[in-house]
Amino acid sequence: MNTSNPARIKILIVEDDPFINMIIKKILSTDYDIEISTSVLTAFSYLQTGNIPDLIISDLNMPDLNGMDFLVQLQTSSFFKFLPVIILSGENSTETRIKCLDNGADGYIVKPFNPTELLARIRALLRTMKKARGLL
């Protein structure tokens, strides 16, 4: 991550697919600081050591805990429940999307995804957060 500019938005990517990680990093690293965790357990370890991102993008199908468990655990934490989360998954069912949104996700994008849509969703979510905090 770029520590020279602490004002940059920090995004935690929780994704086990190296190809998807490479694509996301290429798309986002110009405008955002990116940290990648290849498992939910690694992501929790990252968070619990005081690394608090501005946004999390997570897959659902992960090798240890799945993304739904990650959402539920984030929501049960008084410290992490306010972190915005976008789910980026190959799961395309309406039922799965609704379950994710009901469990705390702030957005849901289906893979394969359009990079422009991912950027637009990130900007929209960050804009909503600023409005909620009275910064816009």
Phi and psi in degrees as a GROMACS rama.xvg file:
@    title "Ramachandran Plot"
@    xaxis  label "Phi"
@    yaxis  label "Psi"
@TYPE xy
-84.9985  109.663  ASN-2
-95.4487  -2.70163  THR-3
-75.3324  -21.3699  SER-4
-126.913  88.7511  ASN-5
-66.0967  -12.7009  PRO-6
-80.9517  -11.7862  ALA-7
-67.5636  145.096  ARG-8
-67.9903  134.083  ILE-9
-105.66  129.071  LYS-10
-121.232  128.79  ILE-11
-98.28  123.029  LEU-12
-101.34  125.389  ILE-13
-115.14  96.9084  VAL-14
-154.211  133.189  GLU-15
-94.2241  -9.74592  ASP-16
-87.1892  114.124  ASP-17
-60.9147  -33.7526  PRO-18
-66.2237  -45.5287  PHE-19
-62.7932  -41.9329  ILE-20
-59.6279  -42.3267  ASN-21
-62.3987  -44.3072  MET-22
-63.4993  -48.7227  ILE-23
-61.7396  -44.0554  ILE-24
-61.8725  -42.3331  LYS-25
-62.7642  -41.0731  LYS-26
-68.8485  -42.5549  ILE-27
-97.4968  -22.7025  LEU-28
-67.4234  -17.073  SER-29
-66.8095  -38.9849  THR-30
-105.589  -18.268  ASP-31
-135.014  155.255  TYR-32
-84.4478  129.865  ASP-33
-116.149  132.965  ILE-34
-121.535  133.64  GLU-35
-113.78  130.211  ILE-36
-117.601  131.125  SER-37
-93.2779  6.14857  THR-38
-153.344  159.442  SER-39
-65.7364  -38.571  VAL-40
-63.5768  -40.0481  LEU-41
-65.3227  -39.0335  THR-42
-63.521  -44.0597  ALA-43
-63.7009  -39.3579  PHE-44
-61.0167  -43.6107  SER-45
-58.9413  -47.5363  TYR-46
-65.5353  -42.7539  LEU-47
-71.7714  -13.0725  GLN-48
-93.7329  14.4493  THR-49
93.7606  6.79981  GLY-50
-89.0281  102.572  ASN-51
-109.984  110.534  ILE-52
-77.7212  166.29  PRO-53
-83.198  -20.1523  ASP-54
-158.256  146.297  LEU-55
-120.203  135.308  ILE-56
-117.795  121.908  ILE-57
-132.465  142.519  SER-58
-79.1059  161.978  ASP-59
-90.1528  -42.0701  LEU-60
-92.0108  97.6238  ASN-61
-118.615  160.302  MET-62
-71.8955  -28.3365  PRO-63
-103.496  -92.7778  ASP-64
-87.708  151.372  LEU-65
-89.6103  171.177  ASN-66
-63.154  -30.2102  GLY-67
-67.189  -43.4977  MET-68
-60.544  -38.8203  ASP-69
-59.8509  -47.593  PHE-70
-58.4143  -47.8562  LEU-71
-61.9962  -43.1201  VAL-72
-66.9823  -37.8589  GLN-73
-61.338  -42.9656  LEU-74
-68.7289  -26.8834  GLN-75
-84.2649  -8.32452  THR-76
-90.8612  125.596  SER-77
-66.261  -20.836  SER-78
-90.5312  -37.0828  PHE-79
-98.5736  -9.6664  PHE-80
-66.6875  -15.3174  LYS-81
-90.7328  -2.8682  PHE-82
-72.5587  126.718  LEU-83
-72.6092  140.679  PRO-84
-130.907  130.734  VAL-85
-110.307  127.177  ILE-86
-88.8765  132.132  ILE-87
-122.974  105.273  LEU-88
-144.945  156.192  SER-89
-79.1858  -11.1614  GLY-90
-70.2016  121.236  GLU-91
-114.265  7.71811  ASN-92
-77.9669  145.536  SER-93
-61.2685  -38.7346  THR-94
-59.3819  -43.3688  GLU-95
-65.9127  -43.299  THR-96
-59.8462  -47.114  ARG-97
-62.6325  -43.2756  ILE-98
-60.6956  -42.2605  LYS-99
-63.6116  -46.4861  CYS-100
-64.0541  -39.4178  LEU-101
-68.0514  -24.8178  ASP-102
-95.0676  11.6652  ASN-103
115.272  -4.92585  GLY-104
-68.1317  144.234  ALA-105
-99.9239  -7.05944  ASP-106
-167.983  162.091  GLY-107
-146.186  124.042  TYR-108
-125.936  133.972  ILE-109
-90.2871  135.582  VAL-110
-82.7293  146.178  LYS-111
-68.4949  144.307  PRO-112
-111.053  158.019  PHE-113
-88.8841  120.73  ASN-114
-55.7203  -36.0829  PRO-115
-65.8616  -38.4882  THR-116
-66.2637  -41.4986  GLU-117
-59.0695  -47.3479  LEU-118
-61.3151  -42.2426  LEU-119
-64.9915  -40.6088  ALA-120
-65.8082  -39.4559  ARG-121
-62.9615  -48.5296  ILE-122
-60.5824  -41.8448  ARG-123
-64.5517  -42.7367  ALA-124
-66.5179  -42.0552  LEU-125
-65.5568  -36.9594  LEU-126
-64.8682  -43.2174  ARG-127
-61.3616  -41.159  THR-128
-62.3178  -42.902  MET-129
-64.3763  -41.0154  LYS-130
-62.2011  -42.709  LYS-131
-63.8681  -30.0303  ALA-132
-89.4619  -1.34148  ARG-133
76.5557  21.8273  GLY-134
-92.672  -7.77699  LEU-135
